[in-house]
């Protein structure tokens, strides 16, 4: 019985890791696309997970809500913060810190 519980725990952790990596890839893509659309430079080519909590999707089902932080530059000399909020596999919102339009 204990072996089954340990195996189930490892399977759940493996699923969480795989799901988190695919959500991270989608968050990187969304951050890059937003920066490209707005003429900004996406810095470090990465995002950082700053929040992981449960949430409900449009159908009312339980899903993981992840918030990823990224940095961008509007003039190449500064660093500004942005974030991508994912609900399950879907991008829920994208935020960029205010910047000067050139």
C-alpha positions as CSV (number, residue, x, y, z in Angstrom):
1,X,0.0,0.0,0.0
2,X,2.8,2.4,0.9
3,X,4.5,1.8,-2.4
4,X,1.4,2.7,-4.3
5,X,1.1,6.0,-2.4
6,X,4.7,6.8,-3.0
7,X,4.4,6.0,-6.7
8,X,1.2,8.1,-7.0
9,X,3.1,11.0,-5.3
10,X,6.0,10.8,-7.7
11,X,3.5,10.6,-10.7
12,X,1.7,13.8,-9.4
13,X,5.0,15.6,-9.0
14,X,6.2,14.6,-12.5
15,X,2.9,15.9,-13.9
16,X,3.2,19.2,-12.0
17,X,6.8,19.6,-13.3
18,X,5.8,18.8,-16.9
19,X,2.7,21.1,-16.8
20,X,4.7,23.9,-15.3
21,X,7.4,23.7,-18.0
22,X,4.8,23.9,-20.8
23,X,3.0,26.8,-19.1
24,X,6.4,28.5,-18.7
25,X,7.1,28.1,-22.4
26,X,3.7,29.7,-23.3
27,X,4.4,32.6,-20.9
28,X,7.8,33.2,-22.5
29,X,6.1,33.2,-26.0
30,X,3.4,35.6,-24.7
31,X,5.9,38.0,-23.2
32,X,8.1,38.0,-26.3
33,X,5.1,38.6,-28.6
34,X,3.9,41.5,-26.4
35,X,7.3,43.1,-26.4
36,X,7.7,42.6,-30.2
37,X,4.2,44.1,-30.8
38,X,5.0,47.2,-28.7
39,X,8.5,47.7,-30.0
40,X,10.2,46.7,-26.7
41,X,13.2,44.5,-26.0
42,X,12.4,41.3,-24.1
43,X,15.3,40.9,-21.7
44,X,17.1,37.7,-20.6
45,X,14.8,35.5,-22.8
46,X,13.1,34.1,-19.7
47,X,10.3,34.4,-17.2
48,X,10.2,33.7,-13.4
49,X,7.3,32.1,-11.7
50,X,6.3,34.3,-8.7
51,X,2.9,32.8,-7.8
52,X,1.2,29.4,-8.1
53,X,-2.3,29.0,-6.7
54,X,-5.6,27.3,-7.6
55,X,-8.3,29.2,-9.6
56,X,-11.4,28.5,-11.6
57,X,-11.5,28.6,-15.4
58,X,-14.5,29.9,-17.5
59,X,-16.2,26.5,-17.3
60,X,-15.9,26.6,-13.5
61,X,-13.2,23.8,-13.3
62,X,-10.3,24.0,-11.0
63,X,-7.0,25.0,-12.7
64,X,-3.6,26.3,-11.6
65,X,-3.2,30.0,-11.9
66,X,0.5,30.9,-12.4
67,X,2.0,34.4,-12.5
68,X,5.3,34.8,-14.3
69,X,7.5,37.9,-14.1
70,X,9.7,39.1,-16.9
71,X,11.8,42.2,-17.7
72,X,11.9,44.4,-20.8
73,X,13.5,47.6,-21.9
74,X,12.0,50.5,-23.8
75,X,15.3,52.2,-24.7
76,X,18.0,49.5,-24.2
77,X,19.4,51.3,-21.1
78,X,16.9,50.4,-18.4
79,X,15.0,47.4,-17.1
80,X,11.2,47.5,-16.5
81,X,9.0,44.7,-15.1
82,X,6.1,42.9,-16.7
83,X,4.0,39.9,-15.9
84,X,2.0,37.1,-17.6
85,X,-0.8,35.5,-15.7
86,X,-1.7,32.0,-16.9
87,X,-4.9,30.1,-15.9
88,X,-4.3,26.5,-16.8
89,X,-2.9,26.4,-20.4
90,X,-4.4,29.8,-21.3
91,X,-2.9,33.3,-21.0
92,X,-5.3,35.2,-18.8
93,X,-3.6,38.6,-18.8
94,X,-0.3,40.4,-19.6
95,X,0.9,43.5,-17.8
96,X,3.8,45.8,-18.6
97,X,5.1,48.6,-16.4
98,X,4.4,52.1,-17.9
99,X,7.1,53.2,-20.3
100,X,7.8,56.1,-22.7
101,X,6.5,55.7,-26.2
102,X,9.2,56.7,-28.7
